[in-house]
Amino acid sequence: MMEVKVARLGLDSATNSYVVILREKAGTRVLPIWIGKPEAESILIQMNRLKRERPLTHDLCKTLITGLGGTLRRVNITRVEKNTYFAEMQLEGAKGLVAVDARPSDSIAIALRLEAPIFAPDELLTDIDMDGGEEELEARESASGGDELTAEQLQAYLENLRPEDFGKFTP
């Protein structure tokens, strides 16, 4: 298993689905995972550290885990079968370590909130030419980041994502 981080979010115009791109922490290989709009919004909200008036489901999960004295030790993206991705959250609590089956999109959103590491199997990572290189990626990330992003700006950001925003690859 290799540690990965969220590199960027994009919109796959061919399927009109959102894609979260995980990039290995100590390398350049990536793992694209197609996710739903609510999960994409939740991930983007956390990446931009936006405060919501009411907690989202992933905020609730964070509160439940910490409120019960638990810790999210790590998220493992375990496999992909028939274009469906699988993950498990490793939670530690009073009864020891428990592996919880979960969707990768939910696991990623919760891991970001709890600052837990995310891992993926080496065989799922692939070399993909990420358009624009590292400098452009950092510029895009900083342009979309910051504490001043409003709900309207977030919506506009999600609606204006282009295929070039997440690289060239196929599921």
C-alpha positions as CSV (number, residue, x, y, z in Angstrom):
1,M,0.0,0.0,0.0
2,M,1.2,3.5,-0.9
3,E,0.2,6.6,0.9
4,V,-1.8,9.0,-1.3
5,K,-3.3,12.5,-1.0
6,V,-6.1,14.3,-2.7
7,A,-4.4,16.1,-5.7
8,R,-7.5,17.6,-7.3
9,L,-11.2,17.3,-8.2
10,G,-12.5,17.3,-11.7
11,L,-15.6,16.7,-13.8
12,D,-15.5,13.9,-16.4
13,S,-17.5,15.5,-19.2
14,A,-18.0,12.1,-20.9
15,T,-19.9,10.7,-17.9
16,N,-20.8,14.0,-16.2
17,S,-19.4,12.5,-13.0
18,Y,-17.0,14.1,-10.6
19,V,-13.5,12.6,-10.2
20,V,-11.2,12.8,-7.2
21,I,-7.6,12.3,-8.2
22,L,-5.4,10.7,-5.5
23,R,-1.7,11.1,-6.0
24,E,1.0,9.0,-4.3
25,K,2.5,11.1,-1.6
26,A,6.1,10.3,-2.5
27,G,5.7,10.1,-6.3
28,T,3.7,11.0,-9.4
29,R,1.4,8.1,-9.9
30,V,-2.3,8.7,-9.5
31,L,-5.6,6.9,-8.8
32,P,-8.7,8.5,-10.3
33,I,-12.0,7.6,-8.5
34,W,-15.4,8.6,-9.9
35,I,-17.6,10.0,-7.2
36,G,-21.0,11.7,-6.7
37,K,-21.6,15.4,-6.6
38,P,-22.5,15.5,-2.8
39,E,-19.2,13.8,-2.0
40,A,-17.3,16.1,-4.3
41,E,-18.8,19.1,-2.7
42,S,-18.0,17.7,0.8
43,I,-14.4,17.0,-0.1
44,L,-14.0,20.5,-1.7
45,I,-15.6,22.2,1.3
46,Q,-13.1,20.5,3.6
47,M,-10.1,21.2,1.3
48,N,-11.1,24.9,1.4
49,R,-11.9,24.8,5.1
50,L,-15.3,26.3,4.7
51,K,-17.6,26.5,7.7
52,R,-21.2,25.4,7.2
53,E,-24.1,26.6,9.4
54,R,-25.1,22.9,9.9
55,P,-22.9,19.9,9.8
56,L,-22.8,17.7,6.7
57,T,-23.0,13.9,7.0
58,H,-19.2,13.7,6.9
59,D,-18.9,16.3,9.7
60,L,-21.4,14.2,11.7
61,C,-19.2,11.1,11.2
62,K,-16.2,13.0,12.5
63,T,-18.1,14.1,15.5
64,L,-19.4,10.5,16.2
65,I,-15.9,9.0,15.9
66,T,-14.2,11.6,18.1
67,G,-17.2,11.8,20.5
68,L,-17.0,8.1,21.2
69,G,-13.3,8.3,21.9
70,G,-12.3,6.8,18.6
71,T,-9.6,7.6,16.1
72,L,-9.5,7.1,12.4
73,R,-6.1,5.5,12.0
74,R,-6.2,5.3,8.2
75,V,-8.3,4.8,5.1
76,N,-7.4,2.0,2.7
77,I,-8.7,2.1,-0.9
78,T,-8.8,-1.7,-1.2
79,R,-9.7,-2.7,-4.7
80,V,-11.8,-1.9,-7.8
81,E,-14.3,-4.5,-9.3
82,K,-16.4,-3.8,-12.4
83,N,-15.6,0.0,-12.1
84,T,-16.7,0.0,-8.5
85,Y,-14.1,1.2,-6.0
86,F,-14.0,-0.3,-2.4
87,A,-12.4,1.1,0.7
88,E,-12.2,0.5,4.4
89,M,-11.8,2.8,7.3
90,Q,-9.6,1.6,10.2
91,L,-11.1,2.9,13.4
92,E,-9.5,2.5,16.8
93,G,-11.6,2.7,19.9
94,A,-12.1,1.1,23.3
95,K,-12.5,-2.3,21.8
96,G,-9.4,-2.0,19.6
97,L,-9.0,-1.7,15.9
98,V,-12.1,-2.2,13.7
99,A,-12.2,-2.2,9.9
100,V,-15.3,-0.6,8.5
101,D,-16.4,-1.1,4.9
102,A,-17.1,2.2,3.3
103,R,-17.2,4.0,-0.1
104,P,-13.9,5.6,-1.0
105,S,-15.6,9.0,-1.5
106,D,-17.1,9.0,2.0
107,S,-13.8,7.6,3.4
108,I,-11.8,10.4,1.8
109,A,-14.2,13.1,3.0
110,I,-14.0,11.8,6.6
111,A,-10.2,11.3,6.4
112,L,-9.7,14.9,5.3
113,R,-11.7,16.1,8.3
114,L,-9.8,13.9,10.8
115,E,-6.4,14.4,9.1
116,A,-6.0,10.6,8.7
117,P,-3.7,9.1,6.0
118,I,-5.1,7.5,2.9
119,F,-3.5,4.5,1.3
120,A,-4.0,2.7,-2.0
121,P,-2.6,-0.6,-3.4
122,D,0.4,-0.1,-5.6
123,E,-1.3,-2.0,-8.5
124,L,-4.2,0.6,-8.6
125,L,-1.8,3.5,-9.1
126,T,-1.0,4.5,-12.6
127,D,1.3,6.9,-14.5
128,I,-0.8,9.6,-16.1
129,D,0.3,12.8,-17.8
130,M,-1.4,15.4,-15.5
131,D,-1.9,18.4,-17.8
132,G,0.1,21.5,-17.0
133,G,2.6,19.9,-14.7
134,E,3.3,20.5,-11.0
135,E,3.4,24.3,-11.2
136,E,0.0,24.6,-12.9
137,L,-1.5,22.1,-10.4
138,E,-0.2,24.2,-7.5
139,A,-1.5,27.4,-9.1
140,R,-4.9,25.8,-9.6
141,E,-5.0,24.5,-6.1
142,S,-4.1,27.8,-4.5
143,A,-6.5,29.7,-6.8
144,S,-9.4,27.5,-5.7
145,G,-8.3,27.4,-2.0
146,G,-8.6,29.9,0.8
147,D,-11.0,30.7,3.7
148,E,-12.8,33.3,1.6
149,L,-14.6,30.9,-0.7
150,T,-18.4,31.4,-0.5
151,A,-21.1,28.8,-1.2
152,E,-21.8,30.6,-4.5
153,Q,-18.1,30.5,-5.4
154,L,-18.0,26.8,-4.5
155,Q,-21.0,26.1,-6.7
156,A,-19.4,28.0,-9.6
157,Y,-16.1,26.2,-9.2
158,L,-17.8,22.8,-9.4
159,E,-19.9,23.8,-12.4
160,N,-16.9,25.2,-14.3
161,L,-14.6,22.2,-13.9
162,R,-13.2,21.0,-17.3
163,P,-11.7,17.7,-18.3
164,E,-8.3,19.4,-18.4
165,D,-8.7,20.1,-14.7
166,F,-8.1,16.5,-13.8
167,G,-5.8,15.1,-16.6
168,K,-6.1,12.5,-19.3
169,F,-7.3,9.0,-18.3
170,T,-10.1,6.5,-18.7
171,P,-11.9,4.5,-16.0
